[in-house]
Amino acid sequence: MKDKPVPVFGISRFINEQTIGGIILIFATIVALIWANSAFYESYHYIWHDFQAGFAWGDFEMIGSLHHWINDGLMALFFFTIGLEIKREIIGGELSSLKKASLPIMAALGGMIVPAVFYAVVVAKYPELMHGWGIPMATDIAFALGLLAMLGKRVPLNLKIFLTALAIADDLGAVLVIAIFYTESIDYNELMTAGFFLAVLVVANFAGVRRTLFYAVVGFLGVWIAFVFSGVHATIAGVLLALTIPARTKIDEDEYVNKLNRLINKFESEKPNDNKLLTGRQVHLLSGIEELNDKAHTPLQKLEHALHPITTFFILPVFALSNAGVHIEGNILDMIFHPVSLGIIAGLVLGKFLGISLFSRLMVKLRLASLPEGVSWKQIYGVAFLAGIGFTMSMFISELAFDDDGLKQIAKVGIMTASLIAAIIGMVWLGSTSKKVELKNESNV
C-alpha cells in the first residue's frame, strides 16, 4: 500500500505558525497601546499617520501615510494569503466536501449573522452608528488558535481544525461583507480594467502558465492598482488574485516517483570526484531533480508556504502596531459604555457564542452534519467564545465603517474589550472542560 504524500503545507504547521503568530500579535498590541498612551504619542501619530511615502510618475502618483500603505498594501497581501487558504481548503481541505464543510461553514454563518443583529439592536436608537454592524462579525484566527494552543494536548487536534475551518469560512464572509457593504463610490472603468487583467490570469492558469512572477507582475500592475483607484477596497484584489493561482501539479504522483527514482539511481551510480566538488553530471542531475520537484508542487501551495510566515510574523504584527494604538483621552469607561462599543462587545461575546452554538446544534440535530471525532459539545461552546476574539479583521472593518476618528477609537476600545472578555471566558471554559474530560478518562483506565 502506497503511503500518502505529505502535503506541502500541513494543518499542524499552519496551527503552529498561527500559535506563535498569536503571541507576537498580543505583544505588538501591548506595545502599540503603551506607545500611544505614553509621552511619545506624537511620534506614534507622526510615524503611522503623518509621514508620507509613495511614488509618482508624471501625472500618476500613489502617495499616502504608512497607515494607508499598511491597510491597503500589506493587508492586500494578507488577504491574498487568506484567498490561497480558502482555495486550498475548498479543493482538498476541511471545506472540500459538503460533509466536511457544512458544520464549520454554517457555524461561521451563525457567527456572522447573530453578532450583526446584536450590534444593530444595541445601536437601534442611533441610526448614524448603524454602519458599524460588520465590525463584530469577524474572528481573529491567529489570536484564537494561539490561545487554544496554550491548553496543549488537553485540546483535541480536531477541535483546532474545526476552529481553523470556521475562521477561514468566517474570513470569506468578511471579505464579501467588505466588498458589498463597505464600498461607497465605484469607478467602473477601473473595475473593468481589473476584470480584464483578472481574465488574463485565469486564461494563463488554464493555459498552464505556472511562473509566479507572471502572476505577481500582472496582479500588481493590472489588478491591485486598478482596485486602488476603483473605490472597491484593494484587499479584495488580493482574494481575487489568489483564486487565479494554479492549484494543479504538472506531473502526477506516479510519474514523479518513477522519474525521481531514475534520477537518484543515476546520481548514485555516477563516479564521484576525488575532491569535495560534484561532477558536472551530478550537478546536471541535481538540476533535473529540482526541476522535477517544481513540477510536482502546486504554485498555490508553494506560494502559501512562502507567504504564510510573512503575513503571520510581519504583516499582522505591523498592522496591530499601526492600528491598535488607541490614544485614550478622558474616561475609558465612557468609551466602553458608548453604544458603538457596547454593540461590538454584545456582538463579539454573546452574538458569536450564540450564533456558532445554535447553528452548529441545528446542523447536527437535522443530521446535516456531525461533530468532529473526539470533540464534545462543551468544547464547541468554548471555541464559540474564543471565536469572539475579533481583533485583526474587526479593527480593519472599523477603519472602513466610520469616518469619524473618535468613533474609530471607540470601536477599537470595544473590540479590544470584547476580545479580552471572549478570550478569558473561552480559556476558562475550555480549561475546566478539558480538565474534567481528562480526569474522566483517567478514572476509566
N, C-alpha and C positions, 0 to 999 in steps of 0.2 A: 504494500500500500504506500503510495507516494505521499510524502509529507506536504502539508500545505505551505505555500510560500509565505514568508514573513512579510507583512505589509511594510511599505516604505515609511509610513507614519502611523504607528500603532496607537491604540487608545491609551495604553499605560504611559507612554512617553508624553502624549498630549496632556493627560491628567497631571503628571509630574511637573511639566513645564507650567501649567496653569497654577499649580500649588505654589511654586516658588514665585511665579509672577504675582500672585495674590499678596504674598508677603511684601514684595517690593512695592506694590501698589499702595499698600497700607502705609509703608514708610514714606513714600512720596507725598501722600495725602497729609500726613502729620507734618512733614517739612513745609508744605505749602501753607497750611493753617498757621503754623508758628511764624513763618516768614511774613505772611500777610497781616499778622496782628502784632508785629514787633515794631521796633523803631526803624526798621528797614523796609517798611511798607512801600515807600516811594520808589525804591529800587525794584521791588517786585512789580509794581504797576508799570514802571518805565520799560523794564525788560520785556514783559509779555504784551503790553498794550500800546505803548508809545513808540517803541523802537520799530522803525520801518525797514523792510527788506523786500527785495524782488528784482525784476529786470525789465528793461524797456528796449524796444527796437523800433525806431521811427515813431509812428503814431500808436503802436501797440505797446501796452505796458501792463504788467502784473505786479503791483506793489501793495503790500499790506503789513500789518503787525505780525509779530511772531505768533501771537494767539490765533490770528486768522490763518496763517500758514499751517499751524498745527491742526486746527479744526477742519480746514478744507483740503489740506495736502496730506499730512501724515495720517489723519483719520481716514482718508480715502484708501490709503494702503492697508490700514486696519480692516476696513470694510471689504477690501479685495480679498484679504485673508479669510474673513468670515464667509465670503462668497465661495472660496475654494473649499472650506469646511462643509458648507451646505451642499455643494455639488458632490463632494466625496461621500457624504452621509446618504444622499439620495441614491447615488449609483451603487454603493456597496457597503453602507454602514447601517446605523440604527434607524435610518429613515428610508431604507432601500425596499421595504415591502410594507404592505398595508398592515400586516400583523405586528411588525416591529414598530412601525411609525405611529400607529393610531393612538397609543396611550400618551407618549410624550408630546405629540402634536396637539391633541385635544387638551392635555393638561396645560400646555403653553397658551392655547386659545383662551381657556378659562382664566389663566393667569394674566391675560391682557384685557379681556372684556370687563371682568368684575372690578379690577383696580380703577379702570377708567370711569366706571359707574360710581364707585365710591367717591372719587375726586369730584365728579360732576354734582353729586348730592351735597357734598360739603360746601362747594362754592356756588351753589344754585342761586343764592341771593346777590351774587356779584358776577353778572354776565361778562364783564370785561376781563375776568380771570379765567373764564372757561377754556381759553385756548391752551391751557396747561394740562389738559386731560391726558395727553400722551406721555407725560413725564413718568407716572408710576407704572407704566406697562412693561418696562424692560428689566431683565435680570443681568447682573454682572457675573459672568461665568468665572472669571479669574478669582474674584473675591469669594464667591460661593464655594468653588472647588478647593480653594486654599484653606478655608475654614474646615470643610468636610474632611480634608486630608489629616487635619490635626487629631482626629479621632482614631487614626491609624487603622489597624486590621479589624477593629470592632465594627467598622462600617463595611458592608459587602461591596465588592467591585461593581456588581450590577446596579447598586444604588447610585454610585458615581457615574456610571454610564447613562442611567436614566436622567440624572441631573444635567449631564452634558448634552444629551439629545434634546431635552426640554429647553435648555438655554439656547441651543442652536436654532431650534424652531422659533423660539422667542425672538432671537436676533432677526430672523427672516421677517417676522411680523413687524418688528420695529422699523426695519428698512422700508417696508411697504407703507407704514404709517407716515414716515418722514417724506417719502416720495409723493404720497397722495394728499396729505393734510398739512404739511409744513412747507409747502412751496407756494409762494404768494403770486409772483408775476413770472410768466414764462415767455422766453424768446423762442418761438417755434422754428425759426431759421437755424438757430444754434442747435436745437434738438434734432432737426433733420440732418445737420452736419454730423452730429454724434451718431445718429442712427446709421448714416452711410458708412462711417468707419467701423461701427459695430458689425455691420453686414459684411464688410471686407474681412474682419476677423473670423466671422462664422464660416464664410466661404473658405478661408485659409485653413481652418480646422478640418473641414470636410475634404479639402484637397490634400491633407496630410502634412501641412506645414507644422513643424514641431519646435522651431527655434524660438526660445522665449524672448530673445532680443527683438524679434519682429513684433511680437505681441506687445512688448513694453513700449517700443517706439510709436507704433500706430495707436496704442491705447493712450499714451500720454499726450502726444501731439494732436491726435484726432478726436479722441473721446473725452478725456478728462478736461482739457482746455475748453472744449465746446460746452461741457456741462457747467464749468465755472461761470461762463458768460450767459448761460441759458436761463438762470434763475432757479433751476432744479438743483438741490444741494449736490455738490461734487462727489460726496461719498457714495451716492447712488451709482455713479460711474464705476466705482471700484467693484461693486457687486456684479454689475452687468458685464464688466470685463472678465471677471472670474468665470462666468458662465461660458465664455468663449474658449477658455483654455482646454486643449485636448486632454482627454482622460483615457485614451487608448494606448496600449503598448504597440510598438512597431512590429514585434515578433511575439508569438505565443510562448507559453512556458516550456513546452516540449522542445521546440526549435531552439530556444535559448539554452536549455540544459545540454542538448546534443552538441551545439556549436561551442559552448563553453568548455565541455569535456575535451573536445578535439583540440582546442587552443591550449588548454592546460597540459595535455599529453605532449603536444609539440614543444611546449616550453620546457617540460621536464626532460625530454629527450635531447634537447639542444646541449651541445658540449659547452660548458662554461668557460669564461676567460680565466687566465691564470691570476688576474688581479680582481679587485672588488667591483669593477665596472661590468655592466651587462654587455653581451654581444649585440651587434646590430640586429640580428634575427630575434633575440629576446625582447629588445625594445619594440620591434615591429609587432611581435605577438602581444605584448602588453597593451599597445595602442589598439590592437584588434579587440582585446578583452574590454577595454574602456569603451570603445565604440559599441560593442555588443551590450554592455551594461546600460548604456544610454538608450539603446533601442528597447530594452526590457523594462525601463522605467516609464511611467506616465509623466508628461510635463506637469500635470496638475499636482501630483503628489510630490514631485521634486520641488516645485515652487512653494508648496505649503510647508514642506520640510525646511526649506531655506528661510522662509518669511516668518514662520511662527515664532521663533526665538526673538526676531527683531521686533515684532509687534508686542510680544509679551514682556520683554525685558527692556525695551527702549521706548516705543511709541506710547504705550499705555501709561507708563510712569511719567513721561514728559507731558502727556495730556493731563494727568492728575496734578502735576506740579503747576501747570499753567491755568487750570480751571478750578481746582479745589481751594485756592487761596481766597476764601471768603473773608473780606475785611469787615469785622463786626463793629458797627457803630451803634451805641445805645444799648438797650436791654435785649439780651439774647432771648429771653422768654417771650418778648413781644414778637420777635421774628418766628419763633417756634409756633406760637399760637395764632399767627396770621392765617387767614383762610387758605392761602396757597400752600403753606407749609403743612397745615392740618390735613388738607386734601391729599397731599402727597404721602404723608405718614399713614393716613387711613387706607390709601390705595395700596401702598407697598407692604404694610404689615398685615392688615386684615384682608384686603382685597386679594392679594397674591395667595395667601393661605386658603381662603375660602374658594377662590376660583380654581386653583390647582387641585385641591382636595375634592371638591364637589364634581368637577368634570372627570377626574380620574375614577371616582366612585361610580359615576354614571356609566362610564365606558365598560367597567368590569361588571357592573350589575346587568347591563344589557348584553353581556358576553361578546362585546365587540373587541375586547382586549383583555389581557390577563396581567397580573402583577409580575414583575421580573422575578426570576427564580432566587429564592433566599431573601427576598425583601418583604417586610411586613408593612401593614397599613400605618403603624405608628412611625415607621421610618419615612414613609411617603409624606406624612404630616410634617415631620421635621424638615425634610427637604423643601416642602411648600413654604415653610417660614424662611429658610435660607434663600429661597428664590426672591424674597422681598429685599434682598441687597441689590439695589438698582443703580449703583454708583456710576459707572462709566457712561452707559447708554442714557441713563436718566439725566445726567448732567449735560450730555450732548444735546438731548432734546430740549432741555430747559433753555439752552442758548438760542434755539430756534423758536421756542414758544413765546418768549417775551422780548419786547424791545426795551423796556424799562430796566435799567441796571439794578435798581432797587429790588424789583420783583425777581430778577435773576438770582440775586444774592439770597433772598428769602427762600426761593425754590431750592437752592443748593444747601441751605441750612436744613430744610425739610428733608431733602434726600439723604444727607449725612445722618440726621437724627433717626430717620426711618430705617436706614441701613444698619445702624448700630443696634436699634431695638430688635430688628429681624434677626441679626446675627446672634445676639445674646439668647433670644428665645429659641432659635433653631439649634444652637450648640448645646444649650442646657437640655432641651427636649431630646435630641439625638444622643447626647451623652448618657442621660438616665435610661433611655430606652435600650440603647446598645448594651449598657451595663447589665440591665435586667435580663436581656436575651442571653448574654454571656454566662451569667450566674445560673440561668435556667438550663443551659446546655451542659454546664459543669455538673449540675445535680443529677442529670440523666446519665452521666457516664458511669 
